[in-house]
Amino acid sequence: MKLLINLCVLLIFLIYSCTSTKIGGVYLCEKNLDKEILSKDSLIDDSNVASCLFEKLEFVGESTVIITTQGVEIPASYVIDKNYLRITVNKSDWLLKIEDSKVLTGESKLKGKFRKISKK
């Protein structure tokens, strides 16, 4: 019986770990990336290059992100809701779609694609 309980707990843990989305490290707006870093199948296009409001997103904790815009670093908080990341800055919310662990896509007013460049 104890073995069965342990197996159930392990199974629940494995299912949760595989389905939860984790964000961490540094993401740069694609317009700020060196063209050599981007592969031929990059998500970059003219609309992404022209519209990056945030230059860099650095995820430094379970719910803290440092946003760099026009060279200024702004601390903010974030939450993950399924495939979306909601960043709250000064009572304003910004929404990004989590494409995968390396690409975030701005929604609504926050246009542009952010590509992961490092992990801390």
C-alpha positions as CSV (number, residue, x, y, z in Angstrom):
1,M,0.0,0.0,0.0
2,K,2.8,2.4,0.9
3,L,4.5,1.6,-2.5
4,L,1.2,2.4,-4.3
5,I,0.9,5.8,-2.5
6,N,4.6,6.6,-3.3
7,L,4.0,5.7,-7.0
8,C,0.9,7.9,-7.1
9,V,2.7,10.9,-5.6
10,L,5.6,10.4,-8.1
11,L,3.2,10.2,-11.0
12,I,1.4,13.4,-9.9
13,F,4.8,15.2,-9.6
14,L,6.0,14.0,-13.0
15,I,2.7,15.1,-14.7
16,Y,2.9,18.5,-13.0
17,S,6.6,19.0,-13.9
18,C,6.0,18.1,-17.6
19,T,3.0,20.4,-18.0
20,S,4.2,23.5,-16.0
21,T,5.9,26.2,-18.0
22,K,9.0,27.7,-16.5
23,I,10.5,31.0,-17.6
24,G,14.0,32.1,-16.7
25,G,17.0,33.8,-18.1
26,V,17.4,36.7,-20.5
27,Y,15.2,37.3,-23.5
28,L,16.0,40.0,-26.1
29,C,13.7,41.5,-28.6
30,E,14.6,40.1,-32.0
31,K,15.4,43.6,-33.4
32,N,18.2,43.8,-30.9
33,L,19.8,40.4,-31.7
34,D,22.7,40.1,-34.0
35,K,21.6,38.7,-37.4
36,E,24.3,35.9,-37.0
37,I,22.5,34.7,-33.9
38,L,19.2,34.3,-35.7
39,S,19.0,31.1,-37.8
40,K,17.5,31.0,-41.3
41,D,14.2,29.7,-39.8
42,S,14.0,32.6,-37.4
43,L,10.7,34.1,-36.4
44,I,11.9,37.6,-37.4
45,D,10.0,39.7,-39.9
46,D,9.5,43.4,-40.6
47,S,6.6,43.8,-38.2
48,N,8.6,42.3,-35.3
49,V,11.7,44.5,-36.0
50,A,9.7,47.7,-36.0
51,S,7.7,47.2,-32.8
52,C,9.8,46.2,-29.8
53,L,8.7,48.4,-26.9
54,F,10.9,46.4,-24.4
55,E,14.5,45.7,-25.4
56,K,15.2,43.0,-22.8
57,L,13.4,40.9,-20.3
58,E,15.5,39.3,-17.5
59,F,13.6,36.8,-15.3
60,V,15.3,36.9,-12.0
61,G,12.9,35.0,-9.7
62,E,9.7,33.1,-9.4
63,S,7.7,36.2,-10.1
64,T,10.2,39.0,-10.8
65,V,11.3,40.3,-14.2
66,I,13.7,43.2,-14.9
67,I,12.5,45.0,-18.1
68,T,14.9,47.2,-20.0
69,T,13.5,49.9,-22.2
70,Q,15.5,52.8,-23.6
71,G,18.4,51.7,-21.4
72,V,16.4,52.0,-18.2
73,E,15.8,48.9,-16.0
74,I,12.4,48.6,-14.5
75,P,11.5,45.9,-12.0
76,A,8.1,44.2,-12.5
77,S,6.2,41.1,-11.5
78,Y,4.8,38.4,-13.6
79,V,2.4,35.4,-13.5
80,I,2.1,32.5,-15.9
81,D,-1.4,31.4,-17.0
82,K,-1.2,28.3,-19.3
83,N,0.6,29.6,-22.4
84,Y,0.5,33.2,-21.5
85,L,2.8,35.4,-19.4
86,R,1.3,38.5,-17.8
87,I,3.8,41.2,-16.7
88,T,2.5,43.9,-14.4
89,V,4.4,47.3,-14.4
90,N,3.0,50.3,-12.5
91,K,-0.5,48.9,-12.5
92,S,-0.4,48.2,-16.2
93,D,-0.5,44.6,-17.6
94,W,1.4,43.4,-20.6
95,L,0.7,40.0,-22.2
96,L,3.1,37.7,-24.0
97,K,2.3,34.3,-25.5
98,I,4.8,31.6,-24.6
99,E,5.6,30.0,-27.9
100,D,8.1,27.6,-26.3
101,S,10.9,27.8,-23.7
102,K,13.0,30.1,-26.0
103,V,10.4,32.4,-27.7
104,L,7.9,34.8,-26.3
105,T,5.5,36.8,-28.5
106,G,4.0,40.1,-27.5
107,E,0.3,40.5,-27.6
108,S,-1.9,43.5,-28.0
109,K,0.2,46.7,-27.5
110,L,3.4,44.8,-26.7
111,K,4.3,43.7,-30.2
112,G,7.5,41.8,-31.1
113,K,9.2,38.5,-30.5
114,F,11.6,37.9,-27.7
115,R,14.2,35.2,-28.0
116,K,16.1,33.6,-25.1
117,I,19.8,34.2,-25.1
118,S,21.0,32.9,-21.7
119,K,19.9,31.1,-18.6
120,K,20.8,32.3,-15.1
